[in-house]
């Protein structure tokens, strides 16, 4: 059920900020909240009979006069075409992927856009729930979903995706990125970069996985932080609420502290890729920690 939060419209750095839901899926609640007891996290994120909590795969469109910038792409929808009958069907079932609701294609069409209209795609990292929609089966071949776009990913993250450790092997799936590499579509970014695109910067995080890039859009007054998996949902704003999926939990805690502290210099909105209950939130200091001040839906 959609939470009853206020609606706001944001224009930051010359871009209209547009959320693009790409579809709900489910992940194990215990894995999503690590050492936090279920008695606490299930108050805000109730689990199903398989202990999965509802998750959104929410991309972001930054629309300006001459650019349509897409940040992350969700799971994608053509699982069997991309991963084969066995893996594709297993993937959709294991993660409770709901293909009956929103999709990236439907969300773009709501704003009069097609895949061909996207000029840039910034991938926070190449885990399947962030980069699954980067490629699609087209004319019998898996290839770039956005034919006219330039794709950006951290060089270190591509290296990790191509040679994943045993914990992340199931999250980095070659059909999501190898076709981009083969087609010369990937622009590799080396570390944090100011103004990767006009008023859009990337900041590198290595706690969840190696070479994740948090995307920051700002002007003189406002800032929007696309959190990726550093702060997966608004419930994860609290310092100790980190995921069991994180490779280095203590590093994530420090990275969260840096991002949250950086919000104090401007009117800042945190955009949550995986929160099914809100698009963005503001935060405020709470003793030695931070907490959500107010949650919003974007319109």
C-alpha positions as CSV (number, residue, x, y, z in Angstrom):
1,X,0.0,0.0,0.0
2,X,1.3,3.4,-1.0
3,X,2.2,5.5,2.1
4,X,0.5,8.8,2.5
5,X,3.4,11.2,2.3
6,X,3.4,14.7,0.9
7,X,4.1,15.3,-2.8
8,X,6.8,17.7,-4.1
9,X,8.2,18.7,-7.4
10,X,12.0,19.2,-7.7
11,X,14.1,21.1,-10.2
12,X,17.8,21.0,-9.3
13,X,20.8,22.1,-11.3
14,X,18.8,22.7,-14.4
15,X,17.2,19.2,-14.3
16,X,13.6,18.2,-13.6
17,X,13.9,15.3,-11.1
18,X,11.6,12.4,-12.1
19,X,11.4,9.0,-10.4
20,X,11.0,6.0,-12.6
21,X,9.7,2.9,-10.9
22,X,10.8,-0.2,-12.8
23,X,9.1,-2.9,-10.8
24,X,8.8,-4.4,-7.3
25,X,10.8,-7.5,-6.2
26,X,11.6,-9.1,-2.9
27,X,14.8,-9.7,-0.9
28,X,15.3,-11.5,2.4
29,X,14.6,-9.1,5.3
30,X,17.3,-10.5,7.4
31,X,19.8,-10.0,4.6
32,X,18.6,-6.4,4.1
33,X,19.0,-5.4,7.7
34,X,22.0,-7.5,8.8
35,X,22.3,-7.6,12.6
36,X,19.2,-5.5,13.3
37,X,16.6,-7.8,14.9
38,X,13.5,-8.7,12.9
39,X,11.3,-7.4,15.7
40,X,12.6,-3.9,14.8
41,X,12.8,-3.9,11.0
42,X,9.5,-5.6,10.4
43,X,7.6,-2.7,12.0
44,X,8.5,-0.6,8.9
45,X,9.2,-3.3,6.3
46,X,6.9,-6.3,6.8
47,X,8.0,-9.7,5.4
48,X,6.1,-12.3,3.4
49,X,6.0,-16.0,4.2
50,X,9.5,-16.5,2.7
51,X,10.8,-13.6,4.9
52,X,11.2,-11.4,1.8
53,X,10.5,-7.7,2.2
54,X,9.1,-5.6,-0.7
55,X,11.7,-3.7,-2.6
56,X,11.4,-1.1,-5.4
57,X,13.9,-0.9,-8.2
58,X,13.5,2.9,-8.8
59,X,15.5,4.6,-11.5
60,X,15.8,8.3,-11.8
61,X,15.4,10.5,-14.8
62,X,17.1,13.9,-14.8
63,X,15.5,15.9,-17.7
64,X,17.0,19.1,-19.0
65,X,16.7,21.1,-22.2
66,X,19.2,19.0,-24.1
67,X,19.7,15.8,-21.9
68,X,17.7,12.9,-20.6
69,X,20.0,11.4,-18.0
70,X,19.0,8.0,-16.5
71,X,20.5,6.8,-13.2
72,X,20.3,3.0,-12.9
73,X,17.9,0.8,-14.8
74,X,16.3,-1.7,-12.5
75,X,16.1,-5.5,-12.9
76,X,15.0,-5.5,-16.5
77,X,12.0,-7.6,-17.6
78,X,13.3,-10.1,-20.2
79,X,14.8,-12.5,-17.8
80,X,14.5,-15.6,-19.9
81,X,15.8,-14.0,-23.0
82,X,18.9,-12.6,-21.3
83,X,19.7,-15.4,-18.9
84,X,18.3,-18.5,-20.5
85,X,15.2,-20.5,-19.7
86,X,16.6,-22.1,-16.5
87,X,18.4,-19.2,-14.9
88,X,15.9,-16.6,-16.1
89,X,12.9,-18.4,-14.6
90,X,14.8,-19.2,-11.4
91,X,15.9,-15.6,-11.1
92,X,12.3,-14.2,-11.4
93,X,10.9,-16.7,-8.9
94,X,13.7,-16.4,-6.3
95,X,13.5,-12.7,-6.1
96,X,9.7,-12.5,-6.4
97,X,9.9,-10.2,-9.4
98,X,6.5,-8.6,-10.2
99,X,6.3,-8.0,-14.0
100,X,2.6,-7.0,-13.8
101,X,3.1,-3.4,-12.6
102,X,5.5,-0.6,-13.5
103,X,8.4,-1.1,-15.9
104,X,11.1,1.2,-17.1
105,X,9.5,1.4,-20.5
106,X,6.1,2.3,-19.1
107,X,7.5,4.9,-16.7
108,X,9.4,6.6,-19.6
109,X,6.3,6.5,-21.8
110,X,4.4,8.4,-19.1
111,X,6.7,11.3,-19.8
112,X,6.5,10.9,-23.6
113,X,10.0,9.3,-23.9
114,X,11.3,6.1,-25.5
115,X,14.5,4.3,-24.9
116,X,16.0,6.1,-27.9
117,X,15.5,9.5,-26.1
118,X,17.9,8.7,-23.3
119,X,21.3,10.5,-23.8
120,X,23.2,9.2,-20.8
121,X,23.0,6.3,-18.4
122,X,24.9,6.4,-15.1
123,X,25.1,3.0,-13.4
124,X,25.8,3.2,-9.7
125,X,27.1,-0.4,-10.0
126,X,26.5,-3.5,-12.0
127,X,24.5,-5.7,-9.6
128,X,21.5,-7.1,-11.4
129,X,18.9,-4.9,-9.6
130,X,20.7,-1.8,-10.7
131,X,21.9,-2.7,-14.2
132,X,19.4,-5.4,-15.3
133,X,17.7,-3.0,-17.6
134,X,20.9,-1.7,-19.2
135,X,20.6,-4.4,-21.9
136,X,17.7,-6.1,-23.5
137,X,16.9,-8.8,-26.0
138,X,16.4,-7.0,-29.3
139,X,16.0,-8.8,-32.6
140,X,17.2,-12.0,-31.0
141,X,20.4,-10.5,-29.5
142,X,21.1,-9.1,-26.1
143,X,22.3,-5.5,-26.6
144,X,22.1,-2.0,-25.2
145,X,18.6,-1.0,-24.3
146,X,19.3,2.7,-24.9
147,X,20.9,2.9,-28.4
148,X,21.8,6.6,-28.3
149,X,23.1,6.8,-24.8
150,X,26.5,6.9,-23.3
151,X,26.8,4.6,-20.3
152,X,29.0,5.4,-17.3
153,X,30.4,3.0,-14.7
154,X,33.4,2.9,-12.4
155,X,36.3,1.1,-13.9
156,X,36.9,-0.7,-10.6
157,X,33.3,-1.9,-10.5
158,X,33.5,-3.4,-14.0
159,X,36.6,-5.2,-13.0
160,X,34.7,-6.5,-9.9
161,X,31.7,-7.5,-12.0
162,X,33.9,-9.5,-14.5
163,X,35.8,-11.3,-11.7
164,X,33.4,-11.3,-8.8
165,X,34.1,-12.7,-5.3
166,X,32.2,-15.7,-4.1
167,X,29.7,-13.5,-2.2
168,X,28.7,-11.4,-5.2
169,X,28.9,-13.9,-8.0
170,X,25.1,-14.3,-8.1
171,X,24.6,-10.5,-8.3
172,X,26.9,-9.7,-11.2
173,X,25.4,-11.3,-14.3
174,X,27.4,-11.0,-17.6
175,X,24.4,-10.3,-19.9
176,X,23.8,-7.0,-18.1
177,X,27.2,-5.5,-19.0
178,X,29.3,-7.6,-21.4
179,X,27.2,-6.6,-24.5
180,X,27.8,-2.9,-23.5
181,X,31.5,-3.5,-23.3
182,X,31.6,-5.4,-26.6
183,X,29.7,-2.6,-28.4
184,X,32.0,0.1,-27.0
185,X,29.1,1.7,-25.1
186,X,30.7,1.8,-21.6
187,X,32.6,4.9,-20.5
188,X,34.8,3.9,-17.5
189,X,35.1,6.5,-14.7
190,X,38.2,6.4,-12.5
191,X,37.2,7.5,-9.0
192,X,35.0,10.3,-7.7
193,X,34.4,13.0,-10.3
194,X,33.0,16.5,-10.1
195,X,30.7,17.5,-13.0
196,X,30.7,14.2,-14.8
197,X,27.8,15.9,-16.6
198,X,26.7,19.5,-16.0
199,X,25.8,19.8,-12.2
200,X,26.0,16.0,-11.8
201,X,28.9,14.5,-9.9
202,X,29.7,11.0,-8.7
203,X,31.2,10.0,-5.4
204,X,32.8,6.5,-4.9
205,X,31.8,4.1,-2.2
206,X,33.6,0.8,-1.5
207,X,31.6,-0.6,1.4
208,X,28.7,-2.3,-0.3
209,X,30.8,-3.4,-3.3
210,X,33.9,-2.2,-4.9
211,X,33.5,0.9,-7.0
212,X,29.9,1.9,-6.5
213,X,29.2,5.5,-7.5
214,X,26.7,7.6,-5.6
215,X,25.2,10.3,-7.9
216,X,24.9,13.9,-6.6
217,X,22.9,16.6,-8.4
218,X,23.2,20.1,-7.1
219,X,23.1,23.8,-7.6
220,X,23.8,26.8,-5.3
221,X,20.7,26.1,-3.1
222,X,19.6,22.4,-3.4
223,X,21.2,19.0,-3.6
224,X,19.8,15.5,-4.4
225,X,21.8,12.4,-3.5
226,X,21.0,9.2,-5.3
227,X,22.0,6.8,-2.6
228,X,22.2,3.5,-4.5
229,X,23.0,0.8,-2.0
230,X,24.9,3.0,0.5
231,X,21.5,3.9,1.9
232,X,19.1,1.5,0.3
233,X,15.9,2.6,1.9
234,X,14.8,5.5,4.2
235,X,14.8,2.9,7.0
236,X,18.6,2.5,6.5
237,X,19.4,6.1,7.4
238,X,20.3,5.0,10.9
239,X,24.1,4.4,11.1
240,X,23.9,0.8,12.4
241,X,21.2,-0.3,10.0
242,X,23.4,-1.8,7.2
243,X,22.8,-4.8,4.9
244,X,24.1,-8.3,5.3
245,X,24.9,-7.9,1.6
246,X,27.5,-5.3,2.3
247,X,31.1,-6.5,1.9
248,X,32.4,-4.1,4.5
249,X,29.7,-3.0,7.0
250,X,32.0,-0.7,9.0
251,X,33.1,1.1,5.8
252,X,29.4,1.6,4.8
253,X,28.7,3.1,8.2
254,X,31.5,5.6,7.7
255,X,30.4,6.4,4.1
256,X,26.8,6.9,5.3
257,X,28.1,9.4,7.9
258,X,29.9,11.3,5.2
259,X,26.9,11.5,3.0
260,X,24.5,12.5,5.8
261,X,26.9,15.2,7.1
262,X,27.2,16.6,3.6
263,X,23.5,17.2,3.5
264,X,23.7,20.0,6.1
265,X,25.1,22.7,3.9
266,X,22.1,22.9,1.5
267,X,18.5,21.8,1.2
268,X,19.2,18.2,0.5
269,X,17.0,15.3,-0.6
270,X,18.1,11.7,-0.4
271,X,16.7,9.5,-3.2
272,X,16.1,5.9,-2.2
273,X,16.3,3.4,-5.0
274,X,14.8,0.5,-3.1
275,X,12.3,2.1,-0.8
276,X,8.7,1.0,-1.9
277,X,7.2,3.5,0.5
278,X,8.7,6.9,-0.6
279,X,10.9,8.4,-3.3
280,X,13.0,10.9,-1.2
281,X,13.5,12.1,2.3
282,X,15.2,14.9,4.2
283,X,17.3,14.0,7.3
284,X,18.4,15.7,10.4
285,X,20.9,15.1,13.2
286,X,19.8,13.0,16.1
287,X,22.3,13.1,18.9
288,X,25.4,11.3,17.5
289,X,23.3,9.8,14.6
290,X,20.9,11.0,11.9
291,X,17.2,10.3,11.4
292,X,14.6,10.9,8.7
293,X,13.0,14.3,9.1
294,X,10.3,14.0,6.4
295,X,9.5,11.6,3.5
296,X,8.0,12.6,0.2
297,X,6.7,11.4,-3.1
298,X,8.0,13.2,-6.2
299,X,5.6,14.5,-8.8
